[in-house]
Amino acid sequence: MERVLCILIGYVFGLVLFAEIISRARLKKSARDIGSHNPGTANITRQMGIKWGLVVLAGDLLKTAAACWLCTALFPELGRLAYLWAGLGVTLGHNFPVWAKFRGGKGVATTCAFLVLFSPLWCGLCAVLGGAVVLLTGYLPVAAVVITAAALLPLWHFAGAEGLALGIAALVLMILRHRPGLLRALRGEERRALRKKKSPD
């Protein structure tokens, strides 16, 4: 029962889409109607600048942390697993918000947040690995999948089969949400982050 409650609590926190709030406040438009149509940090950064992108990122990290900390306080018997159950719930709410006809974000920030809360050192290193992938390739979808896949080992080490199963669920979610971008990356058509556009001759 505690696990179900963690998922539900996390889902409610995940329903708050900061990209949507910022976009409507600043542009009077839904984040799903601008740029890539994704209510997330990358889209807001591209459309509104890094300052507002960082605001969205901070909001997504904080809502995940709040849900995880609340669940660890309510269900201390779950130990570290509370971070995983609550964090997965936040990601589900962020990705599939019922109030927006289940059209949400891609859950990169929320997933990274609950993984790092679960294991600050080892999952933090997974996030650093993802940053290196972005620097080397420029492909954000690939980095998102690499971070989640790399975290499977510490999840299994510290939380056993249950932690591994939750990690696999998070990885499947990440792959499904980034499938179009991953396919474009394979074809060399995905937009690269941190790359300057070539100026026309």
C-alpha positions in Angstrom: 0.0 0.0 0.0 2.8 2.4 0.8 4.3 1.9 -2.7 0.9 2.7 -4.3 0.6 5.9 -2.2 4.1 6.9 -3.1 3.2 6.6 -6.8 0.0 8.6 -6.3 1.6 11.3 -4.3 4.4 11.6 -6.8 1.9 11.7 -9.7 0.1 14.7 -8.1 3.3 16.6 -7.7 4.2 15.7 -11.3 1.1 17.4 -12.6 2.6 20.8 -12.0 4.3 21.6 -15.3 6.5 24.6 -14.8 7.2 25.0 -18.5 3.5 25.4 -19.0 3.2 28.0 -16.2 6.2 30.0 -17.5 5.0 29.8 -21.1 1.5 31.0 -20.3 2.7 33.7 -18.0 5.3 35.1 -20.4 4.0 34.2 -23.9 0.3 33.8 -23.2 0.6 30.4 -25.0 0.8 26.8 -24.0 4.3 25.3 -24.0 2.7 22.5 -26.1 2.0 25.1 -28.8 5.5 26.5 -29.2 8.8 25.2 -30.5 9.1 21.4 -30.2 5.7 21.4 -28.4 7.3 19.8 -25.4 6.6 21.3 -22.0 10.2 20.9 -20.8 13.4 22.7 -20.1 15.0 22.4 -23.5 12.0 23.8 -25.4 11.6 26.7 -23.0 15.3 27.5 -23.2 15.2 27.5 -27.0 12.1 29.7 -27.2 12.6 32.0 -24.2 16.3 31.9 -23.3 18.5 30.2 -20.7 17.1 32.2 -17.7 13.6 30.9 -18.1 14.9 27.4 -19.0 16.7 27.3 -15.7 13.6 28.4 -13.9 11.7 25.5 -15.4 14.5 23.1 -14.6 14.6 24.3 -11.0 10.9 23.8 -10.7 11.0 20.3 -12.0 13.8 19.4 -9.7 12.1 20.9 -6.7 8.7 19.2 -7.3 10.5 15.8 -7.6 12.5 16.5 -4.4 9.4 17.6 -2.5 7.5 14.4 -3.5 10.4 12.2 -2.6 11.1 13.9 0.8 7.4 13.7 1.7 7.2 10.0 0.9 10.4 9.2 2.9 8.9 11.1 5.8 5.5 9.3 5.5 6.9 5.9 4.8 10.3 5.5 6.5 10.0 1.7 6.3 10.6 1.9 2.6 14.0 3.4 3.0 15.7 4.4 -0.3 12.9 2.8 -2.2 10.6 5.7 -1.3 12.7 7.9 -3.6 12.2 5.5 -6.5 8.5 5.0 -6.1 7.7 8.6 -5.5 10.1 9.8 -8.3 8.6 7.4 -10.8 5.2 8.8 -9.8 6.4 12.3 -10.4 7.7 11.3 -13.8 4.4 9.7 -14.7 2.5 12.8 -13.7 5.0 15.0 -15.6 4.8 12.9 -18.7 1.1 12.1 -18.7 -0.8 14.8 -16.9 -4.5 14.0 -16.8 -5.5 17.7 -17.0 -3.6 18.1 -20.3 -5.0 15.0 -22.0 -1.9 13.1 -21.0 0.3 15.3 -23.1 3.2 16.2 -20.9 7.0 16.4 -20.9 9.7 13.8 -21.3 10.7 13.4 -17.7 14.5 13.9 -18.0 14.8 16.4 -15.1 12.4 14.4 -12.9 14.1 11.1 -13.5 17.6 12.5 -12.9 16.3 14.2 -9.7 15.0 11.1 -8.1 17.9 9.0 -9.2 20.4 11.4 -7.7 18.4 11.6 -4.5 18.5 7.8 -4.3 22.3 7.7 -4.7 23.9 11.1 -4.8 27.4 9.7 -5.6 26.7 6.9 -8.1 23.7 8.2 -9.8 25.3 11.6 -9.7 28.1 10.1 -11.7 25.5 8.7 -14.2 24.3 12.3 -14.7 27.8 13.4 -15.3 28.2 10.7 -17.9 25.1 11.9 -19.6 26.5 15.4 -19.6 29.6 14.0 -21.3 27.4 12.4 -23.9 25.8 15.7 -24.7 29.2 17.4 -25.0 30.5 14.7 -27.3 27.4 14.1 -29.5 25.1 17.0 -28.9 22.2 14.5 -28.7 20.0 15.1 -25.7 17.7 12.1 -26.2 20.8 9.8 -26.3 22.1 11.3 -23.1 18.8 10.9 -21.3 18.7 7.2 -22.1 22.4 6.7 -21.2 21.8 8.3 -17.7 18.9 6.1 -16.9 20.5 2.9 -18.3 23.8 3.6 -16.4 21.8 4.0 -13.1 20.5 0.4 -13.3 23.6 -0.9 -11.7 23.6 1.3 -8.6 19.8 0.7 -8.3 20.3 -3.0 -8.3 23.3 -2.8 -5.9 21.5 -0.7 -3.3 17.9 -1.8 -3.7 18.0 -5.3 -5.2 15.5 -6.7 -7.6 12.9 -4.1 -6.7 15.2 -1.2 -7.4 16.3 -2.8 -10.7 12.7 -3.3 -11.7 11.8 0.4 -11.0 14.9 1.5 -12.9 13.9 -0.6 -15.9 10.5 1.0 -15.7 12.1 4.4 -15.8 14.3 3.4 -18.7 11.4 2.1 -20.7 9.6 5.4 -20.1 12.6 7.4 -21.2 13.0 5.4 -24.4 9.4 5.6 -25.3 9.3 9.4 -24.7 12.5 9.9 -26.7 11.8 7.4 -29.4 11.4 9.9 -32.3 14.5 11.8 -31.2 16.6 8.6 -30.9 15.5 7.6 -34.4 16.5 11.0 -35.7 19.8 10.7 -34.0 20.5 7.4 -35.7 19.8 9.1 -39.0 21.9 12.1 -38.1 18.9 14.4 -38.3 18.4 15.2 -34.6 19.0 18.8 -33.6 22.3 18.9 -31.6 22.6 20.8 -28.4 25.6 23.1 -27.7 26.3 23.4 -31.5 26.3 26.7 -33.2 24.4 26.9 -36.5 26.6 27.3 -39.5 26.3 30.8 -40.9 25.2 31.0 -44.6 27.9 31.7 -47.1 
